[in-house]
Amino acid sequence: MFRYNLHLPLLRRGSTGPLVTLAQSMLVRHGFYNGPINGIFDAHTEECINRFQDAWQMPSTGYVDDRVWKLLLDDTMTCKTPPYDSLMVRSGILLLLTVDKPVYRPGDIVLISLIKLNLSGTTEVFNYNTSQRYDFEAVYPDGRILWRWSDDKAFTQATGTVALSPGRPIIYKAHFMLPPQIRSTVFSIIGWNTAKQLDHIRLCLKTKTTS
């Protein structure tokens, strides 16, 4: 059972972003959603939340509140359903990697988000060796690096800490342009947090290009 104290933001029609992506993905897992996982809380998402609430004999508000969050995330430790990848680490930190769509064309912009959520009831402190807090890569099937976010960045060597209070999300975003000459292929988007406690965890999702 999912035993973390939840203090996540209320979602309703008009909400957007990775948290909506997470809610939609969990609705798919529970069999209540068959629409696009696009991070947009639209009328269809609201209808699915209502059906989910009806099934649990809750008031049909159409909102994702603390009670709905708990039921959606209950018994969910790992999950991989494009276009996202997520992992719950033992401390109660949920890591979620998303892109804005599963299929791209040459020359498209790929939008990437890495979200770190504290689902525990205590403040978690993360330690860093440099000023870098995250990184992203796009990788060809043969292992060649198509793009790495940090390649053109400079970071100081000063150590640092980030305190993440209960229910607080931190979202890191980046984007890159696919080469206009790229061929149709499947490639991997990899994202990670560079904290000492999390640097060994790599989230990875598959997406593809088509001409």
ChimeraX commands (.cxc) that place a marker at each C-alpha (Angstrom):
marker #1 position 0.00,0.00,0.00 radius 0.5
marker #1 position 1.05,3.60,-0.62 radius 0.5
marker #1 position 1.79,5.03,2.84 radius 0.5
marker #1 position 3.24,8.47,2.16 radius 0.5
marker #1 position 1.46,11.58,3.40 radius 0.5
marker #1 position 0.24,13.43,0.32 radius 0.5
marker #1 position 0.23,17.19,-0.01 radius 0.5
marker #1 position 0.09,17.52,-3.78 radius 0.5
marker #1 position -1.49,20.46,-5.60 radius 0.5
marker #1 position -5.16,20.35,-6.50 radius 0.5
marker #1 position -5.70,19.71,-10.21 radius 0.5
marker #1 position -8.83,20.73,-12.10 radius 0.5
marker #1 position -9.94,21.54,-15.63 radius 0.5
marker #1 position -7.47,24.03,-17.09 radius 0.5
marker #1 position -4.47,22.68,-15.15 radius 0.5
marker #1 position -1.45,21.75,-17.26 radius 0.5
marker #1 position 2.00,20.28,-16.82 radius 0.5
marker #1 position 3.81,17.15,-15.60 radius 0.5
marker #1 position 1.48,16.63,-12.63 radius 0.5
marker #1 position -1.46,16.34,-15.03 radius 0.5
marker #1 position 0.63,13.89,-17.08 radius 0.5
marker #1 position 1.14,11.85,-13.92 radius 0.5
marker #1 position -2.58,11.87,-13.09 radius 0.5
marker #1 position -3.55,10.86,-16.64 radius 0.5
marker #1 position -0.97,8.08,-16.63 radius 0.5
marker #1 position -2.27,6.71,-13.34 radius 0.5
marker #1 position -5.83,6.84,-14.66 radius 0.5
marker #1 position -4.64,4.69,-17.58 radius 0.5
marker #1 position -3.08,2.25,-15.13 radius 0.5
marker #1 position -6.37,1.99,-13.23 radius 0.5
marker #1 position -8.42,1.60,-16.42 radius 0.5
marker #1 position -10.26,4.92,-16.33 radius 0.5
marker #1 position -8.59,6.88,-19.14 radius 0.5
marker #1 position -8.14,6.25,-22.86 radius 0.5
marker #1 position -7.20,9.71,-24.09 radius 0.5
marker #1 position -3.84,11.29,-24.87 radius 0.5
marker #1 position -1.30,11.59,-22.05 radius 0.5
marker #1 position -0.55,15.21,-22.85 radius 0.5
marker #1 position -0.46,17.08,-19.54 radius 0.5
marker #1 position -3.66,19.01,-20.35 radius 0.5
marker #1 position -6.55,18.71,-17.90 radius 0.5
marker #1 position -9.41,19.00,-20.38 radius 0.5
marker #1 position -13.08,18.01,-20.32 radius 0.5
marker #1 position -12.28,14.37,-21.09 radius 0.5
marker #1 position -9.78,14.17,-18.23 radius 0.5
marker #1 position -12.38,15.71,-15.91 radius 0.5
marker #1 position -14.97,13.14,-17.03 radius 0.5
marker #1 position -12.52,10.31,-16.32 radius 0.5
marker #1 position -11.79,11.70,-12.85 radius 0.5
marker #1 position -15.55,11.80,-12.21 radius 0.5
marker #1 position -15.87,8.14,-13.20 radius 0.5
marker #1 position -12.90,7.27,-11.00 radius 0.5
marker #1 position -14.53,9.07,-8.06 radius 0.5
marker #1 position -17.87,7.35,-8.73 radius 0.5
marker #1 position -16.15,3.97,-8.66 radius 0.5
marker #1 position -14.73,4.78,-5.24 radius 0.5
marker #1 position -18.08,6.19,-4.04 radius 0.5
marker #1 position -16.65,9.67,-3.65 radius 0.5
marker #1 position -18.31,13.00,-4.50 radius 0.5
marker #1 position -17.92,13.60,-8.26 radius 0.5
marker #1 position -16.05,16.90,-8.16 radius 0.5
marker #1 position -13.81,16.25,-11.17 radius 0.5
marker #1 position -10.87,17.49,-9.09 radius 0.5
marker #1 position -7.66,15.61,-8.32 radius 0.5
marker #1 position -7.41,16.36,-4.60 radius 0.5
marker #1 position -5.38,14.64,-1.86 radius 0.5
marker #1 position -7.81,11.71,-1.63 radius 0.5
marker #1 position -7.82,11.13,-5.38 radius 0.5
marker #1 position -4.01,11.44,-5.51 radius 0.5
marker #1 position -3.67,8.75,-2.83 radius 0.5
marker #1 position -5.93,6.34,-4.71 radius 0.5
marker #1 position -4.23,7.03,-8.05 radius 0.5
marker #1 position -0.75,6.48,-6.64 radius 0.5
marker #1 position -1.64,3.58,-4.32 radius 0.5
marker #1 position 0.56,0.52,-4.91 radius 0.5
marker #1 position 2.45,2.39,-7.65 radius 0.5
marker #1 position 6.20,2.10,-7.22 radius 0.5
marker #1 position 7.39,1.95,-10.83 radius 0.5
marker #1 position 5.59,2.62,-14.07 radius 0.5
marker #1 position 6.59,2.99,-17.72 radius 0.5
marker #1 position 3.95,4.16,-20.18 radius 0.5
marker #1 position 5.11,6.53,-22.96 radius 0.5
marker #1 position 5.54,9.42,-23.02 radius 0.5
marker #1 position 6.77,9.28,-19.42 radius 0.5
marker #1 position 8.93,7.23,-17.09 radius 0.5
marker #1 position 8.75,7.41,-13.31 radius 0.5
marker #1 position 10.25,5.84,-10.24 radius 0.5
marker #1 position 9.48,6.08,-6.54 radius 0.5
marker #1 position 12.67,5.95,-4.49 radius 0.5
marker #1 position 12.60,4.56,-0.99 radius 0.5
marker #1 position 12.70,7.91,0.75 radius 0.5
marker #1 position 9.31,8.82,-0.76 radius 0.5
marker #1 position 10.67,10.90,-3.63 radius 0.5
marker #1 position 8.87,10.47,-6.94 radius 0.5
marker #1 position 10.92,11.17,-10.07 radius 0.5
marker #1 position 9.01,11.71,-13.32 radius 0.5
marker #1 position 10.44,12.26,-16.82 radius 0.5
marker #1 position 8.14,13.42,-19.60 radius 0.5
marker #1 position 8.25,14.68,-23.18 radius 0.5
marker #1 position 5.49,16.63,-24.88 radius 0.5
marker #1 position 4.57,13.99,-27.49 radius 0.5
marker #1 position 5.54,10.44,-28.47 radius 0.5
marker #1 position 6.29,11.05,-32.17 radius 0.5
marker #1 position 8.31,13.85,-33.78 radius 0.5
marker #1 position 9.26,14.95,-37.26 radius 0.5
marker #1 position 12.71,16.13,-38.40 radius 0.5
marker #1 position 13.28,19.69,-37.25 radius 0.5
marker #1 position 10.72,19.49,-34.41 radius 0.5
marker #1 position 11.44,20.90,-30.96 radius 0.5
marker #1 position 11.45,18.23,-28.22 radius 0.5
marker #1 position 10.25,19.56,-24.85 radius 0.5
marker #1 position 11.47,17.63,-21.80 radius 0.5
marker #1 position 10.54,17.88,-18.11 radius 0.5
marker #1 position 12.04,16.19,-15.07 radius 0.5
marker #1 position 9.95,16.54,-11.93 radius 0.5
marker #1 position 10.97,15.64,-8.40 radius 0.5
marker #1 position 8.10,15.32,-5.89 radius 0.5
marker #1 position 8.41,14.83,-2.15 radius 0.5
marker #1 position 5.58,12.47,-1.18 radius 0.5
marker #1 position 6.95,11.80,2.29 radius 0.5
marker #1 position 5.90,13.59,5.45 radius 0.5
marker #1 position 9.33,15.06,6.15 radius 0.5
marker #1 position 11.69,17.51,4.48 radius 0.5
marker #1 position 14.35,15.77,2.36 radius 0.5
marker #1 position 17.75,17.39,1.82 radius 0.5
marker #1 position 19.78,16.64,-1.32 radius 0.5
marker #1 position 23.52,17.25,-1.66 radius 0.5
marker #1 position 25.30,18.33,-4.86 radius 0.5
marker #1 position 28.99,18.32,-5.76 radius 0.5
marker #1 position 28.65,21.23,-8.22 radius 0.5
marker #1 position 26.11,23.87,-9.20 radius 0.5
marker #1 position 24.55,21.43,-11.70 radius 0.5
marker #1 position 21.19,20.09,-10.56 radius 0.5
marker #1 position 20.05,17.89,-13.48 radius 0.5
marker #1 position 20.89,16.66,-16.96 radius 0.5
marker #1 position 19.20,15.28,-20.07 radius 0.5
marker #1 position 20.37,13.23,-23.05 radius 0.5
marker #1 position 18.89,12.07,-26.33 radius 0.5
marker #1 position 20.51,8.85,-27.50 radius 0.5
marker #1 position 20.39,6.94,-30.78 radius 0.5
marker #1 position 19.66,3.18,-30.69 radius 0.5
marker #1 position 23.36,2.41,-31.23 radius 0.5
marker #1 position 24.35,4.46,-28.16 radius 0.5
marker #1 position 25.55,7.60,-29.93 radius 0.5
marker #1 position 24.61,10.85,-28.19 radius 0.5
marker #1 position 22.23,12.93,-30.30 radius 0.5
marker #1 position 22.10,15.75,-27.72 radius 0.5
marker #1 position 23.16,16.39,-24.14 radius 0.5
marker #1 position 21.78,19.39,-22.23 radius 0.5
marker #1 position 24.95,20.05,-20.22 radius 0.5
marker #1 position 27.38,20.03,-23.15 radius 0.5
marker #1 position 27.25,23.80,-23.67 radius 0.5
marker #1 position 26.82,24.70,-19.99 radius 0.5
marker #1 position 29.36,25.79,-17.38 radius 0.5
marker #1 position 28.98,24.82,-13.71 radius 0.5
marker #1 position 30.83,25.98,-10.63 radius 0.5
marker #1 position 32.59,23.42,-8.43 radius 0.5
marker #1 position 30.90,24.71,-5.27 radius 0.5
marker #1 position 28.96,22.10,-3.33 radius 0.5
marker #1 position 25.36,22.83,-2.42 radius 0.5
marker #1 position 22.15,21.50,-0.92 radius 0.5
marker #1 position 18.47,21.64,-1.84 radius 0.5
marker #1 position 15.77,21.09,0.80 radius 0.5
marker #1 position 12.51,19.64,-0.52 radius 0.5
marker #1 position 9.59,20.06,1.87 radius 0.5
marker #1 position 6.61,17.65,1.94 radius 0.5
marker #1 position 4.41,17.97,-1.14 radius 0.5
marker #1 position 6.78,20.34,-2.89 radius 0.5
marker #1 position 7.64,19.69,-6.56 radius 0.5
marker #1 position 10.77,20.86,-8.35 radius 0.5
marker #1 position 10.53,20.86,-12.15 radius 0.5
marker #1 position 13.52,21.03,-14.48 radius 0.5
marker #1 position 12.86,21.72,-18.17 radius 0.5
marker #1 position 14.89,21.72,-21.36 radius 0.5
marker #1 position 14.38,21.53,-25.10 radius 0.5
marker #1 position 16.34,20.75,-28.24 radius 0.5
marker #1 position 15.72,20.70,-31.97 radius 0.5
marker #1 position 15.88,17.46,-33.90 radius 0.5
marker #1 position 18.23,17.66,-36.91 radius 0.5
marker #1 position 16.28,18.39,-40.11 radius 0.5
marker #1 position 18.07,15.48,-41.79 radius 0.5
marker #1 position 17.37,12.90,-39.05 radius 0.5
marker #1 position 15.98,9.62,-40.35 radius 0.5
marker #1 position 12.95,7.78,-39.00 radius 0.5
marker #1 position 14.18,6.04,-35.87 radius 0.5
marker #1 position 13.42,5.31,-32.24 radius 0.5
marker #1 position 15.59,7.18,-29.77 radius 0.5
marker #1 position 15.83,7.41,-25.99 radius 0.5
marker #1 position 15.35,10.46,-23.80 radius 0.5
marker #1 position 17.28,10.10,-20.54 radius 0.5
marker #1 position 16.98,12.41,-17.54 radius 0.5
marker #1 position 18.41,12.44,-14.05 radius 0.5
marker #1 position 18.90,14.54,-10.96 radius 0.5
marker #1 position 22.55,15.08,-10.07 radius 0.5
marker #1 position 22.13,14.99,-6.29 radius 0.5
marker #1 position 24.50,12.52,-4.59 radius 0.5
marker #1 position 21.48,10.54,-3.39 radius 0.5
marker #1 position 19.88,10.34,-6.86 radius 0.5
marker #1 position 22.69,10.58,-9.43 radius 0.5
marker #1 position 22.73,6.81,-9.99 radius 0.5
marker #1 position 19.07,6.81,-11.10 radius 0.5
marker #1 position 18.46,7.28,-14.82 radius 0.5
marker #1 position 14.92,7.69,-16.10 radius 0.5
marker #1 position 14.52,6.69,-19.73 radius 0.5
marker #1 position 11.66,6.83,-22.22 radius 0.5
marker #1 position 11.44,5.91,-25.88 radius 0.5
marker #1 position 10.19,8.23,-28.56 radius 0.5
marker #1 position 10.56,8.25,-32.31 radius 0.5
marker #1 position 10.94,10.35,-35.41 radius 0.5
marker #1 position 9.05,9.80,-38.61 radius 0.5
marker #1 position 9.46,11.55,-41.94 radius 0.5
marker link #1:1,2 radius 0.2
marker link #1:2,3 radius 0.2
marker link #1:3,4 radius 0.2
marker link #1:4,5 radius 0.2
marker link #1:5,6 radius 0.2
marker link #1:6,7 radius 0.2
marker link #1:7,8 radius 0.2
marker link #1:8,9 radius 0.2
marker link #1:9,10 radius 0.2
marker link #1:10,11 radius 0.2
marker link #1:11,12 radius 0.2
marker link #1:12,13 radius 0.2
marker link #1:13,14 radius 0.2
marker link #1:14,15 radius 0.2
marker link #1:15,16 radius 0.2
marker link #1:16,17 radius 0.2
marker link #1:17,18 radius 0.2
marker link #1:18,19 radius 0.2
marker link #1:19,20 radius 0.2
marker link #1:20,21 radius 0.2
marker link #1:21,22 radius 0.2
marker link #1:22,23 radius 0.2
marker link #1:23,24 radius 0.2
marker link #1:24,25 radius 0.2
marker link #1:25,26 radius 0.2
marker link #1:26,27 radius 0.2
marker link #1:27,28 radius 0.2
marker link #1:28,29 radius 0.2
marker link #1:29,30 radius 0.2
marker link #1:30,31 radius 0.2
marker link #1:31,32 radius 0.2
marker link #1:32,33 radius 0.2
marker link #1:33,34 radius 0.2
marker link #1:34,35 radius 0.2
marker link #1:35,36 radius 0.2
marker link #1:36,37 radius 0.2
marker link #1:37,38 radius 0.2
marker link #1:38,39 radius 0.2
marker link #1:39,40 radius 0.2
marker link #1:40,41 radius 0.2
marker link #1:41,42 radius 0.2
marker link #1:42,43 radius 0.2
marker link #1:43,44 radius 0.2
marker link #1:44,45 radius 0.2
marker link #1:45,46 radius 0.2
marker link #1:46,47 radius 0.2
marker link #1:47,48 radius 0.2
marker link #1:48,49 radius 0.2
marker link #1:49,50 radius 0.2
marker link #1:50,51 radius 0.2
marker link #1:51,52 radius 0.2
marker link #1:52,53 radius 0.2
marker link #1:53,54 radius 0.2
marker link #1:54,55 radius 0.2
marker link #1:55,56 radius 0.2
marker link #1:56,57 radius 0.2
marker link #1:57,58 radius 0.2
marker link #1:58,59 radius 0.2
marker link #1:59,60 radius 0.2
marker link #1:60,61 radius 0.2
marker link #1:61,62 radius 0.2
marker link #1:62,63 radius 0.2
marker link #1:63,64 radius 0.2
marker link #1:64,65 radius 0.2
marker link #1:65,66 radius 0.2
marker link #1:66,67 radius 0.2
marker link #1:67,68 radius 0.2
marker link #1:68,69 radius 0.2
marker link #1:69,70 radius 0.2
marker link #1:70,71 radius 0.2
marker link #1:71,72 radius 0.2
marker link #1:72,73 radius 0.2
marker link #1:73,74 radius 0.2
marker link #1:74,75 radius 0.2
marker link #1:75,76 radius 0.2
marker link #1:76,77 radius 0.2
marker link #1:77,78 radius 0.2
marker link #1:78,79 radius 0.2
marker link #1:79,80 radius 0.2
marker link #1:80,81 radius 0.2
marker link #1:81,82 radius 0.2
marker link #1:82,83 radius 0.2
marker link #1:83,84 radius 0.2
marker link #1:84,85 radius 0.2
marker link #1:85,86 radius 0.2
marker link #1:86,87 radius 0.2
marker link #1:87,88 radius 0.2
marker link #1:88,89 radius 0.2
marker link #1:89,90 radius 0.2
marker link #1:90,91 radius 0.2
marker link #1:91,92 radius 0.2
marker link #1:92,93 radius 0.2
marker link #1:93,94 radius 0.2
marker link #1:94,95 radius 0.2
marker link #1:95,96 radius 0.2
marker link #1:96,97 radius 0.2
marker link #1:97,98 radius 0.2
marker link #1:98,99 radius 0.2
marker link #1:99,100 radius 0.2
marker link #1:100,101 radius 0.2
marker link #1:101,102 radius 0.2
marker link #1:102,103 radius 0.2
marker link #1:103,104 radius 0.2
marker link #1:104,105 radius 0.2
marker link #1:105,106 radius 0.2
marker link #1:106,107 radius 0.2
marker link #1:107,108 radius 0.2
marker link #1:108,109 radius 0.2
marker link #1:109,110 radius 0.2
marker link #1:110,111 radius 0.2
marker link #1:111,112 radius 0.2
marker link #1:112,113 radius 0.2
marker link #1:113,114 radius 0.2
marker link #1:114,115 radius 0.2
marker link #1:115,116 radius 0.2
marker link #1:116,117 radius 0.2
marker link #1:117,118 radius 0.2
marker link #1:118,119 radius 0.2
marker link #1:119,120 radius 0.2
marker link #1:120,121 radius 0.2
marker link #1:121,122 radius 0.2
marker link #1:122,123 radius 0.2
marker link #1:123,124 radius 0.2
marker link #1:124,125 radius 0.2
marker link #1:125,126 radius 0.2
marker link #1:126,127 radius 0.2
marker link #1:127,128 radius 0.2
marker link #1:128,129 radius 0.2
marker link #1:129,130 radius 0.2
marker link #1:130,131 radius 0.2
marker link #1:131,132 radius 0.2
marker link #1:132,133 radius 0.2
marker link #1:133,134 radius 0.2
marker link #1:134,135 radius 0.2
marker link #1:135,136 radius 0.2
marker link #1:136,137 radius 0.2
marker link #1:137,138 radius 0.2
marker link #1:138,139 radius 0.2
marker link #1:139,140 radius 0.2
marker link #1:140,141 radius 0.2
marker link #1:141,142 radius 0.2
marker link #1:142,143 radius 0.2
marker link #1:143,144 radius 0.2
marker link #1:144,145 radius 0.2
marker link #1:145,146 radius 0.2
marker link #1:146,147 radius 0.2
marker link #1:147,148 radius 0.2
marker link #1:148,149 radius 0.2
marker link #1:149,150 radius 0.2
marker link #1:150,151 radius 0.2
marker link #1:151,152 radius 0.2
marker link #1:152,153 radius 0.2
marker link #1:153,154 radius 0.2
marker link #1:154,155 radius 0.2
marker link #1:155,156 radius 0.2
marker link #1:156,157 radius 0.2
marker link #1:157,158 radius 0.2
marker link #1:158,159 radius 0.2
marker link #1:159,160 radius 0.2
marker link #1:160,161 radius 0.2
marker link #1:161,162 radius 0.2
marker link #1:162,163 radius 0.2
marker link #1:163,164 radius 0.2
marker link #1:164,165 radius 0.2
marker link #1:165,166 radius 0.2
marker link #1:166,167 radius 0.2
marker link #1:167,168 radius 0.2
marker link #1:168,169 radius 0.2
marker link #1:169,170 radius 0.2
marker link #1:170,171 radius 0.2
marker link #1:171,172 radius 0.2
marker link #1:172,173 radius 0.2
marker link #1:173,174 radius 0.2
marker link #1:174,175 radius 0.2
marker link #1:175,176 radius 0.2
marker link #1:176,177 radius 0.2
marker link #1:177,178 radius 0.2
marker link #1:178,179 radius 0.2
marker link #1:179,180 radius 0.2
marker link #1:180,181 radius 0.2
marker link #1:181,182 radius 0.2
marker link #1:182,183 radius 0.2
marker link #1:183,184 radius 0.2
marker link #1:184,185 radius 0.2
marker link #1:185,186 radius 0.2
marker link #1:186,187 radius 0.2
marker link #1:187,188 radius 0.2
marker link #1:188,189 radius 0.2
marker link #1:189,190 radius 0.2
marker link #1:190,191 radius 0.2
marker link #1:191,192 radius 0.2
marker link #1:192,193 radius 0.2
marker link #1:193,194 radius 0.2
marker link #1:194,195 radius 0.2
marker link #1:195,196 radius 0.2
marker link #1:196,197 radius 0.2
marker link #1:197,198 radius 0.2
marker link #1:198,199 radius 0.2
marker link #1:199,200 radius 0.2
marker link #1:200,201 radius 0.2
marker link #1:201,202 radius 0.2
marker link #1:202,203 radius 0.2
marker link #1:203,204 radius 0.2
marker link #1:204,205 radius 0.2
marker link #1:205,206 radius 0.2
marker link #1:206,207 radius 0.2
marker link #1:207,208 radius 0.2
marker link #1:208,209 radius 0.2
marker link #1:209,210 radius 0.2
marker link #1:210,211 radius 0.2
view
